[in-house]
Every structure is written in structure tokens, then in C-alpha cells.
Amino acid sequence: MAAAIDAQAFAERVERLAKQAVAGKRRRLISVTLAVEPTLDPTALALRSRRPDDRWFCWEQPQRGGFAIGALGAAAEVRAAGRGRAAAVIAATTELLQGRLADAPRRMPSAAGPLWVGGMSFWPDGCSTGPWSELGPALFVLPELSLLRSDQGSLVTVAAVVSPGDSPRKVAAQLRARVESLDCGPLPPFEPSAGDAECRVRSVRPPEAYADAVAAAVAAIGRGEAEKLVLAREVRITAPRRHDPAALHGLLREVFASCISFSWGSSAGCFLGASPELLVRRSGSVAATVALAGSAGRSADPAVDDHLGESLRHDPKTISEHRIVVRQIKRRLAAHSVWVEAAAEPVVVKIANIQHLATPIHAQLAEPRSAIELAGLLHPTPAVGAEPMTAATEALLRDAEQLERGWYAGPLGWMDAAEDGEFCVALRSALVRGSEAHLY
């Protein structure tokens, strides 16, 4: 590797912290954070440097000052299931963050230092079998190495969990090897070939079955059983060659620069997408989110495109559905906030192939709530599920869809040591496994 990152500097500082940690009576998290060359590409670094047995995580929003996170390896891992999974994750992550030993710059931006990265399935009991089973209902990882790029520069963090009896020299050597193995090259280009014409695309359920499910959902709303129901469906694409997550992520961030492009992967597969929907961003005592509901297509003709967007703002059905989402998000935040404020009118957000109605919402938290806790409080919004979300409407959705959503439309994101973080609703996404992709 080129000398873009000083492995020796990391090793010396890691060994010093590890010596302090092993002198204690319990396991402790140690981390070292150093400033690096700001031109490094976090996503390319993670995707080019991943080992066969690695977990990796990439998160970026190019139009937001080039903000990006790339993470590799697992210093620690937390799994949980059931309706109390968010609370279980919070307890485990908080325990490890408390009492940590850190060597870092005095002032660091959000997302610098040790991170927890991961997500949760849409349903509390999701991912029990099938292609999603490796992820599970909730999975969060503390990476061995993470690179942050923001408008304040770039920082690399290495982390380890050290127990009494561990060898400080061995811990330092392991992380030094991680840094020395980094590949700082660019992402590979996405290059479709003639062979892609052989891809097989199929709906898991017949299209007419989905149409019947929508009709049944509309009838249930008409009977007063729900205000809003949002159904998902699955399409599978089988290619003549393996899908390349690195090339796919590169294409997503280029085409959807205003969206949150994400990749979460392991040897079992990769869940990736470009989501326009922020579930929550927590910065200190402020929580920010966006109610995103109501969609229209795009047009190459600017006048037609603007007309399509304006029609969203004046269509009674769209406005009614959008207000349901705004109302529910405000209600959930209000229970934990001093105040909650939503924009007076929704705006039209345009992305590459679609446009949406969006209402920004901010809240002043009444007491500290971590980013993971807030994600658990807000998920699922009526934009991707039901209103109200009760046992009855949950049964309606499950029966109508007849599919395993997995992490699709669930919360996915990151949280730093200050418990600030960001989570998106994992939409516009695919689970890629070898030559097969599950799209939702």
C-alpha cells in the first residue's frame, strides 16, 4: 500500500492503549483515530480492501459535502431479535462504549472514532430463514477500521476489544496488518456486457397476485380497517456472472448523488441501495427526519417534469397520505421531545428517476436518546408499512405480501461513540448473493 496511512503510527498508539486495557479487570474498547489524506475514497477503500471473511459497511451522500463512511472487519458484534431488539442492541452497545480508551484529536466531527454500523429487519421476527438469515432481525458491528470523509477532512479509526490476559503486542500487530493491507485504488467501473442480455428477471409472485393484494388492501381501507397500507413485492434477477458489489455501489452513488448510497456485506452476500428517505439523524439533543410519501415520475421535458411535481402538491389523495406520515412521525417524536416542528408545506424532492413529496421535521429531545434508540422509535413509518400499525394491520400486510422483507424498508445506518448517528429507510435496494439479486 502507498504511504497514505501510517501503519506504524497506529501500531504504536494501539499497543500503548492495549497495555492500559489489559491491566484492568474487564474487557475494554480501545480506539486510535488519526487524520489522513482527504482525497481518500472511504467506499473504494472498504470495498477494495475487504477480505473474504470480512464484514463491510459503506455509507455516503455525495451531494452532502462528499460525506462518506467506509468500514471493515468486526472488533465486536451485537445481535438481537423480537420486539425488544432495539433495547437489547442499545444496552450492548452502550456497555462497550462506556469506559473506552481512546487516542484521538481533541475535536472530532460526528461519525469520527469508533462506530456501530448495522441495521434491523422490517419485522421484529424477520430473517429467520432464507437468503436474509445471515443478517438476522438486528445486527450491529463495531468495525476494526473505519474511514470518515466530511467537509472537515478525513479521519481513520482502528478499534479493538481488549480483555485481561490479551497480548498488547498481538493486538497492535493485528491492527497494523489491517492498515498495511489497505488498497487505496478507485472503485471498478460498472461495465455491462452483451452477456447481461441473458439475465433472467422474474416476479416471485405472479403480477396478477400482487394486483389482487393491492385491491384487497384498498378494500380493507374502505372498510375502515386501516388508513394506509403499503405493500412490497419481490423481483429476482439471475445473471450469467457474479454481481460485483463494488461496481454496483459506484453506479448507485453516481446516478443517485442526492440519496444515501449504502452497502452492507459479508461473504454471504451484500445488501445495497440508494435510499432517498432519512429515518433519523441525531446530533446532540436535536433529531431530524423527513416524511417522504407521494411519488411521481420524471420527464426529460422540464415543463412536463415540473407539472408532474406540482401535481403531487395539489393531488388530494397524495396530500392526505403524506399528512398521515407527517402526523405519525410527529406523534412518536413528541413523546420524547421538548418540541417538534415540521415544515408548513411539503416540498418536491427530485432524484434521477422519480420525485417525491417531502416534509422536513426537527425535534428538541427532552432527554438523551441514542441514534439507535430513535431509529427503533420511528420504525416503521406509515410511508413503508401501515397506519395504524397494529396486530390486525400487521396481519393484513403479511397476508397480502406473502414475502420475507428482510432488511428491506428497515432501519440501516451508523452510530458513533457520542451516540450521534444516521439511519435511512433501506429502500431502492437489493440483496445480492453471487449471481442472484433479490430486488424489493
HUJO-V337324 format. One record per residue. N is the residue number from 1. SS is DSSP state (alpha for helix, beta for strand, coil for the rest). PSI is psi in radians with two decimals (999 if undefined). OMEGA is omega as a letter, one per 40 degrees, with the letter a starting at -180 (NA if undefined). Layout:
((N/SS/PSI/OMEGA) (N/SS/PSI/OMEGA))
This chain:
((1/coil/2.53/i) (2/coil/2.79/a) (3/coil/0.74/i) (4/coil/-0.50/i) (5/coil/2.24/a) (6/coil/1.71/a) (7/alpha/-0.64/a) (8/alpha/-0.72/i) (9/alpha/-0.72/i) (10/alpha/-0.82/a) (11/alpha/-0.77/a) (12/alpha/-0.74/a) (13/alpha/-0.64/i) (14/alpha/-0.79/a) (15/alpha/-0.68/i) (16/alpha/-0.76/i) (17/alpha/-0.68/a) (18/alpha/-0.64/i) (19/alpha/-0.68/i) (20/alpha/-0.68/a) (21/alpha/-0.75/a) (22/alpha/-0.28/i) (23/coil/-0.23/i) (24/coil/-3.03/a) (25/coil/0.14/i) (26/coil/2.88/i) (27/coil/2.55/a) (28/beta/2.55/i) (29/beta/2.29/i) (30/beta/2.58/i) (31/beta/2.56/i) (32/beta/2.27/a) (33/beta/2.25/i) (34/beta/2.56/i) (35/beta/2.50/a) (36/beta/3.12/a) (37/coil/2.14/a) (38/coil/-0.20/i) (39/coil/-0.10/i) (40/coil/2.46/a) (41/coil/1.88/a) (42/alpha/-0.73/a) (43/alpha/-0.81/i) (44/alpha/-0.69/i) (45/alpha/-0.81/a) (46/alpha/-0.81/a) (47/alpha/-0.53/i) (48/alpha/-0.42/a) (49/alpha/-0.05/a) (50/coil/2.47/i) (51/coil/2.86/a) (52/coil/-0.57/a) (53/coil/0.21/a) (54/coil/2.67/i) (55/coil/2.63/i) (56/beta/2.78/a) (57/beta/2.28/i) (58/beta/2.44/a) (59/beta/2.17/i) (60/beta/2.73/i) (61/beta/1.55/a) (62/coil/-0.64/a) (63/coil/0.03/i) (64/coil/1.08/i) (65/coil/0.40/a) (66/coil/0.32/a) (67/beta/2.26/a) (68/beta/2.57/i) (69/beta/2.34/i) (70/beta/2.29/a) (71/beta/2.59/a) (72/beta/2.59/i) (73/coil/3.12/a) (74/coil/1.83/i) (75/coil/-0.49/i) (76/beta/2.78/a) (77/beta/2.44/i) (78/beta/2.26/i) (79/beta/2.60/i) (80/beta/2.81/a) (81/coil/2.86/i) (82/coil/-3.13/a) (83/coil/-0.33/i) (84/coil/0.31/a) (85/alpha/-0.66/a) (86/alpha/-0.75/i) (87/alpha/-0.68/i) (88/alpha/-0.71/i) (89/alpha/-0.77/a) (90/alpha/-0.79/a) (91/alpha/-0.77/a) (92/alpha/-0.73/a) (93/alpha/-0.67/i) (94/alpha/-0.71/a) (95/alpha/-0.72/a) (96/alpha/-0.57/i) (97/alpha/-0.53/i) (98/coil/2.36/i) (99/coil/0.28/a) (100/coil/2.72/i) (101/beta/2.21/a) (102/beta/2.46/i) (103/beta/1.88/a) (104/coil/2.81/i) (105/coil/2.66/a) (106/coil/-0.74/a) (107/coil/2.17/a) (108/coil/2.51/i) (109/coil/2.92/i) (110/coil/2.48/a) (111/coil/0.01/i) (112/coil/2.73/a) (113/coil/-2.95/a) (114/coil/2.47/a) (115/beta/2.65/i) (116/beta/2.23/a) (117/beta/2.52/i) (118/beta/-2.74/a) (119/beta/-3.06/a) (120/beta/2.64/i) (121/coil/2.84/i) (122/coil/-0.84/i) (123/coil/2.52/a) (124/coil/-0.48/a) (125/coil/0.39/a) (126/coil/2.95/i) (127/coil/0.51/a) (128/coil/-0.54/a) (129/coil/3.05/i) (130/alpha/-2.82/a) (131/alpha/-0.34/a) (132/alpha/-0.09/a) (133/coil/-0.48/a) (134/coil/-0.48/a) (135/coil/-0.79/i) (136/coil/3.06/a) (137/coil/-0.53/i) (138/beta/2.28/i) (139/beta/2.13/i) (140/beta/2.42/a) (141/beta/2.45/i) (142/beta/1.87/a) (143/coil/2.64/i) (144/coil/-0.62/a) (145/beta/2.37/i) (146/beta/2.50/i) (147/beta/2.17/i) (148/beta/2.33/i) (149/beta/2.21/i) (150/beta/-3.09/i) (151/coil/-0.05/i) (152/coil/0.11/i) (153/beta/-2.90/a) (154/beta/2.44/a) (155/beta/2.39/i) (156/beta/2.39/i) (157/beta/2.34/i) (158/beta/2.55/a) (159/beta/2.65/i) (160/beta/2.66/i) (161/beta/2.06/a) (162/beta/2.30/i) (163/coil/2.74/i) (164/coil/2.34/a) (165/coil/-0.25/i) (166/coil/2.72/i) (167/coil/1.99/i) (168/alpha/-0.66/a) (169/alpha/-0.68/i) (170/alpha/-0.71/i) (171/alpha/-0.80/a) (172/alpha/-0.70/a) (173/alpha/-0.67/a) (174/alpha/-0.79/a) (175/alpha/-0.56/i) (176/alpha/-0.74/i) (177/alpha/-0.64/i) (178/alpha/-0.82/a) (179/alpha/-0.74/a) (180/alpha/-0.40/a) (181/coil/-0.02/a) (182/coil/2.45/i) (183/coil/1.99/a) (184/coil/0.30/a) (185/coil/3.08/a) (186/coil/2.90/i) (187/coil/2.56/i) (188/coil/2.58/i) (189/coil/2.69/i) (190/coil/2.07/a) (191/coil/1.55/i) (192/coil/2.51/a) (193/coil/3.07/a) (194/alpha/-0.47/i) (195/alpha/-0.40/a) (196/alpha/-0.34/i) (197/alpha/-0.30/a) (198/alpha/0.03/i) (199/coil/2.45/i) (200/beta/2.14/a) (201/beta/2.23/i) (202/beta/2.51/i) (203/beta/2.40/i) (204/coil/-0.67/i) (205/coil/2.64/i) (206/coil/2.49/i) (207/alpha/-0.65/a) (208/alpha/-0.48/i) (209/alpha/-0.66/i) (210/alpha/-0.73/i) (211/alpha/-0.71/i) (212/alpha/-0.67/i) (213/alpha/-0.70/i) (214/alpha/-0.75/i) (215/alpha/-0.70/i) (216/alpha/-0.66/i) (217/alpha/-0.73/i) (218/alpha/-0.71/i) (219/alpha/-0.69/i) (220/alpha/-0.70/i) (221/alpha/-0.72/i) (222/alpha/-0.54/i) (223/coil/-0.02/i) (224/coil/0.24/a) (225/coil/-0.29/i) (226/coil/2.70/i) (227/coil/-0.62/a) (228/beta/2.37/i) (229/beta/2.27/a) (230/coil/2.03/a) (231/coil/2.50/i) (232/coil/2.77/i) (233/coil/2.84/a) (234/coil/2.39/i) (235/beta/2.40/i) (236/beta/2.41/i) (237/beta/2.12/i) (238/beta/2.12/a) (239/coil/2.82/i) (240/coil/-0.07/i) (241/coil/2.94/a) (242/coil/2.44/i) (243/coil/2.46/a) (244/coil/1.85/a) (245/alpha/-0.62/a) (246/alpha/-0.81/i) (247/alpha/-0.68/i) (248/alpha/-0.78/i) (249/alpha/-0.74/i) (250/alpha/-0.68/i) (251/alpha/-0.74/a) (252/alpha/-0.79/a) (253/alpha/-0.44/i) (254/alpha/-0.77/a) (255/alpha/-0.62/a) (256/coil/1.09/a) (257/coil/-0.39/i) (258/coil/-0.22/a) (259/coil/2.98/i) (260/beta/1.90/i) (261/beta/2.29/a) (262/beta/2.66/i) (263/beta/2.32/i) (264/beta/2.02/a) (265/beta/2.91/i) (266/beta/-3.05/i) (267/coil/-0.36/a) (268/coil/-0.29/a) (269/beta/-3.07/a) (270/beta/2.27/i) (271/beta/2.08/a) (272/beta/2.78/a) (273/beta/-3.08/i) (274/beta/1.71/a) (275/beta/2.31/i) (276/coil/-0.05/a) (277/coil/1.91/i) (278/beta/2.13/i) (279/beta/-0.85/i) (280/beta/2.53/i) (281/beta/2.08/a) (282/beta/2.17/i) (283/beta/1.76/a) (284/coil/-2.17/a) (285/coil/0.16/a) (286/beta/2.31/i) (287/beta/2.33/i) (288/beta/2.50/i) (289/beta/3.08/i) (290/beta/2.20/i) (291/beta/2.04/a) (292/beta/1.90/a) (293/beta/2.34/a) (294/beta/2.10/a) (295/beta/2.62/i) (296/beta/2.80/i) (297/coil/3.14/i) (298/coil/2.85/i) (299/coil/2.55/i) (300/coil/-0.35/i) (301/coil/2.01/a) (302/alpha/-0.68/a) (303/alpha/-0.77/i) (304/alpha/-0.71/i) (305/alpha/-0.81/i) (306/alpha/-0.66/i) (307/alpha/-0.73/i) (308/alpha/-0.73/i) (309/alpha/-0.76/a) (310/alpha/-0.55/i) (311/alpha/-0.54/i) (312/alpha/-0.67/a) (313/alpha/-0.25/a) (314/alpha/0.02/i) (315/coil/2.08/a) (316/alpha/-0.73/a) (317/alpha/-0.81/a) (318/alpha/-0.78/a) (319/alpha/-0.72/i) (320/alpha/-0.79/i) (321/alpha/-0.65/i) (322/alpha/-0.73/a) (323/alpha/-0.54/i) (324/alpha/-0.77/a) (325/alpha/-0.79/i) (326/alpha/-0.83/a) (327/alpha/-0.78/a) (328/alpha/-0.72/i) (329/alpha/-0.78/i) (330/alpha/-0.71/a) (331/alpha/-0.75/a) (332/alpha/-0.69/i) (333/alpha/-0.62/a) (334/alpha/-0.57/a) (335/coil/-0.23/a) (336/coil/0.28/a) (337/beta/2.73/i) (338/beta/-0.74/i) (339/beta/2.70/i) (340/beta/2.30/a) (341/beta/2.23/i) (342/beta/2.58/i) (343/coil/2.52/a) (344/coil/-0.62/a) (345/coil/2.55/i) (346/coil/2.72/i) (347/beta/2.83/i) (348/beta/2.13/i) (349/beta/2.15/a) (350/beta/2.21/i) (351/coil/-3.05/a) (352/coil/-0.78/a) (353/coil/0.14/a) (354/coil/2.79/i) (355/beta/2.61/a) (356/beta/2.78/i) (357/beta/2.35/a) (358/beta/2.38/i) (359/beta/1.94/i) (360/beta/2.46/a) (361/beta/2.35/i) (362/beta/2.62/i) (363/beta/2.50/i) (364/beta/1.97/a) (365/beta/2.45/a) (366/coil/-0.51/i) (367/coil/2.86/a) (368/coil/2.27/i) (369/coil/2.17/a) (370/coil/2.85/i) (371/alpha/-0.69/i) (372/alpha/-0.71/i) (373/alpha/-0.75/i) (374/alpha/-0.68/i) (375/alpha/-0.72/i) (376/alpha/-0.60/i) (377/alpha/-0.65/a) (378/alpha/-0.38/a) (379/coil/2.42/e) (380/coil/2.55/i) (381/coil/2.79/i) (382/coil/-0.17/i) (383/coil/-0.38/a) (384/coil/0.03/a) (385/coil/-1.99/a) (386/beta/2.74/i) (387/beta/2.07/e) (388/coil/2.76/i) (389/coil/1.71/i) (390/coil/3.07/i) (391/alpha/-0.64/a) (392/alpha/-0.79/a) (393/alpha/-0.52/i) (394/alpha/-0.76/i) (395/alpha/-0.66/i) (396/alpha/-0.82/a) (397/alpha/-0.85/a) (398/alpha/-0.74/a) (399/alpha/-0.65/a) (400/alpha/-0.69/a) (401/alpha/-0.76/a) (402/coil/0.88/i) (403/coil/2.83/i) (404/coil/1.86/i) (405/coil/-0.47/a) (406/coil/-2.35/i) (407/coil/-0.06/i) (408/coil/2.26/i) (409/coil/0.19/i) (410/coil/3.08/i) (411/beta/2.31/i) (412/beta/2.36/i) (413/beta/-2.57/a) (414/beta/2.75/i) (415/beta/2.35/a) (416/beta/-3.06/a) (417/coil/-0.36/i) (418/coil/0.02/a) (419/coil/0.21/i) (420/coil/2.78/i) (421/beta/-3.09/a) (422/beta/2.47/i) (423/beta/2.39/i) (424/beta/2.90/i) (425/beta/2.07/a) (426/coil/1.38/a) (427/coil/3.09/i) (428/coil/0.95/a) (429/beta/2.92/i) (430/beta/2.52/i) (431/beta/2.00/a) (432/beta/2.20/a) (433/beta/1.77/a) (434/coil/-2.12/a) (435/coil/0.04/a) (436/beta/2.44/i) (437/beta/2.30/i) (438/beta/1.98/a) (439/beta/2.53/a) (440/coil/999/NA))
